[in-house]
Amino acid sequence: MPPDTIAKCRRCQDACLDTVTHALRRGGRYAEEDLVGALLDATDVCRTSIDFLRRGSPLRTRTCGVCAEICERAAEACETFAADPVMHACAEACRRCAAACREIAADGWLAA
C-alpha cells in the first residue's frame, strides 16, 4: 500500500468537513445541496476507507474504488469555485485522495 494513503484520506476528510462549514457560512451558490452533499459524501467515504484500510478489511480495495469516485466528484464540485482558496485547497485534497485510492483499487493493493 502506498504509505500515505491513509494520511491523504484523512486530509481529504478534514478538508471536506472544513469546506462544508465555509460553504454554509458563505451561503448562496456555496450552500447548494449538490456541493454540500458531495462534500459530506466524501467526508463519510474517507472515514470508511480509513477504517477498512487500518483493520485490513477484505473489501478495502473495493471501498477505495468507491472513495476515489466520490472524492473526484467532490473535487469537481469544488472546482466550480476555483477563485476561492478554501474551495481550491479542498479540490486538491480530494484529488490527491482519489489518486491514492484509485491506485489501491486498480492495482489490487492489499488484496486478501
VEXDREN-2710 file (C-alpha; in Angstrom, 1 decimal):
% VEXDREN-2710
k/r/px/py/pz
1/MET/0.0/0.0/0.0
2/PRO/1.3/3.5/-0.7
3/PRO/2.4/4.6/2.8
4/ASP/0.5/7.9/2.7
5/THR/-2.9/6.7/1.5
6/ILE/-4.5/6.9/5.0
7/ALA/-3.0/10.3/5.5
8/LYS/-4.3/11.5/2.2
9/CYS/-7.8/10.2/3.1
10/ARG/-7.6/11.9/6.5
11/ARG/-6.6/15.2/4.9
12/CYS/-9.4/15.0/2.4
13/GLN/-11.9/14.1/5.2
14/ASP/-10.7/17.2/7.2
15/ALA/-10.7/19.5/4.2
16/CYS/-14.2/18.5/3.1
17/LEU/-15.6/18.9/6.6
18/ASP/-13.9/22.3/6.9
19/THR/-15.2/23.3/3.5
20/VAL/-18.8/22.4/4.4
21/THR/-18.6/25.0/7.2
22/HIS/-17.0/27.5/4.8
23/ALA/-19.7/26.9/2.2
24/LEU/-22.6/27.2/4.6
25/ARG/-21.2/30.4/6.0
26/ARG/-20.8/31.9/2.5
27/GLY/-24.3/30.9/1.6
28/GLY/-25.8/31.3/-1.9
29/ARG/-24.4/29.0/-4.5
30/TYR/-21.9/27.7/-2.0
31/ALA/-24.7/26.3/0.2
32/GLU/-26.4/24.4/-2.6
33/GLU/-27.3/20.8/-1.9
34/ASP/-25.2/19.3/-4.7
35/LEU/-22.0/20.9/-3.3
36/VAL/-22.6/20.3/0.3
37/GLY/-23.8/16.7/-0.4
38/ALA/-20.7/15.9/-2.4
39/LEU/-18.5/17.2/0.4
40/LEU/-20.4/15.2/3.1
41/ASP/-20.3/12.1/0.9
42/ALA/-16.5/12.5/0.6
43/THR/-16.2/13.0/4.3
44/ASP/-18.0/9.8/5.1
45/VAL/-16.4/7.6/2.5
46/CYS/-12.9/8.8/3.5
47/ARG/-13.7/7.8/7.1
48/THR/-14.9/4.4/6.0
49/SER/-11.9/3.8/3.7
50/ILE/-9.5/4.7/6.5
51/ASP/-11.3/2.3/8.8
52/PHE/-11.2/-0.5/6.2
53/LEU/-7.5/0.1/5.4
54/ARG/-6.5/0.2/9.1
55/ARG/-8.1/-3.0/10.0
56/GLY/-7.3/-4.8/6.7
57/SER/-10.9/-5.5/5.7
58/PRO/-11.1/-7.9/2.8
59/LEU/-13.2/-5.3/1.0
60/ARG/-10.7/-2.5/1.4
61/THR/-9.8/-2.3/-2.3
62/ARG/-13.5/-2.0/-3.3
63/THR/-14.1/0.6/-0.7
64/CYS/-11.1/2.6/-2.0
65/GLY/-12.5/2.4/-5.5
66/VAL/-15.7/4.0/-4.3
67/CYS/-13.7/6.5/-2.3
68/ALA/-11.8/7.5/-5.5
69/GLU/-15.1/8.1/-7.4
70/ILE/-16.8/10.1/-4.7
71/CYS/-13.7/12.3/-3.9
72/GLU/-13.3/13.0/-7.6
73/ARG/-16.9/14.2/-7.7
74/ALA/-16.3/16.4/-4.7
75/ALA/-13.2/17.9/-6.3
76/GLU/-15.2/18.7/-9.4
77/ALA/-17.9/20.4/-7.3
78/CYS/-15.3/22.5/-5.5
79/GLU/-13.5/23.5/-8.8
80/THR/-16.6/25.5/-9.8
81/PHE/-15.4/27.9/-7.1
82/ALA/-11.7/27.9/-8.3
83/ALA/-11.1/31.6/-7.3
84/ASP/-11.9/30.7/-3.7
85/PRO/-8.7/29.5/-1.9
86/VAL/-10.6/27.3/0.5
87/MET/-12.5/25.6/-2.3
88/HIS/-9.3/25.2/-4.3
89/ALA/-7.5/23.6/-1.4
90/CYS/-10.3/21.2/-0.9
91/ALA/-10.4/20.2/-4.5
92/GLU/-6.7/19.5/-4.4
93/ALA/-7.0/17.4/-1.2
94/CYS/-9.8/15.4/-2.8
95/ARG/-7.8/14.8/-6.0
96/ARG/-4.8/13.5/-4.0
97/CYS/-7.0/11.2/-2.0
98/ALA/-8.8/10.0/-5.2
99/ALA/-5.5/9.2/-6.9
100/ALA/-4.1/7.3/-3.9
101/CYS/-7.4/5.3/-3.5
102/ARG/-7.6/4.7/-7.3
103/GLU/-4.1/3.2/-7.2
104/ILE/-5.1/0.8/-4.4
105/ALA/-8.3/-0.2/-6.2
106/ALA/-6.7/-0.6/-9.7
107/ASP/-3.5/-2.3/-8.7
108/GLY/-5.1/-4.6/-6.1
109/TRP/-3.0/-3.3/-3.2
110/LEU/-3.7/-5.2/-0.1
111/ALA/-5.5/-8.0/-1.9
112/ALA/-6.9/-10.5/0.5
END
